[in-house]
Amino acid sequence: MTFAPVDSDTIHNLANPTGRRPRRDVRALAEHLAADPRFAGCSVAELAALVRAGTTVSLPAHWAFLRQGAPADAVYVLLTGNASVFRHRDAVAELGAGELFGELPLLFGGQRTATVTSLERAKALRVGYAELGPLLRQHAGLQRVIADIGASRHAAA
C-alpha cells in the first residue's frame, strides 16, 4: 500500500518554530498515520501524542538522517520523500512516506545499526528518545507498533 503524502500546509504548520502547532494539523497528521497499515495498532489519540512530541525536520537530497555507528537519540517518521538504508555502504532497503526508522537502539540498546539517507528533498517527524520513552509507557498501542517494527528489523539484520 502506498502512503499518500501529507499536504504541505500541515507539514509547514508542524514545523512552526514557536513549537505551537494548530490542533487541526496535529489531528490531520495523526489521522493520516492512523490510516496507514503500519500504524494499525495505534489509536488516533496515541498518534496525536507522537506528533505533538516531535519536531519536523527537512533534509535536502542525499543527506543522512542518521549514521551507522553514531549514538542514537531519536526515531523518525518519513512524511515526504524517499530514503535509502545502508549497512556498511551497501544499500539494503528503501523507505517511503509513512515509514518509521531509528527505533532499534531504543529497543535493543547500542548505536545506530544503519545509515539512512534522503534520496530527494524529504521531511520527517523527529521524536527524541527522551520524549518517546514516556509516550511508550503511556500508550500500549504505540509501544506495540514500534516494538513490532523493531523486532522485524532486528530479525532481518
Buried (B, 14 or more C-beta within 10 A) or exposed (E): EEBEBBEEEBBEBBBEEEEEBEEEBBBBBBEBBBBBEBBEBBBBBBBBBBBBBBBBBBBEEEEBBBBBEEEBBBBBBBBBBBBBBBEEEEEEBEBBBBBBBBBBBBBEEEEBBBBBBBBEEBBBBBBEBEBBEEBBEEBEBBBBBBBEBBBEBEEEE
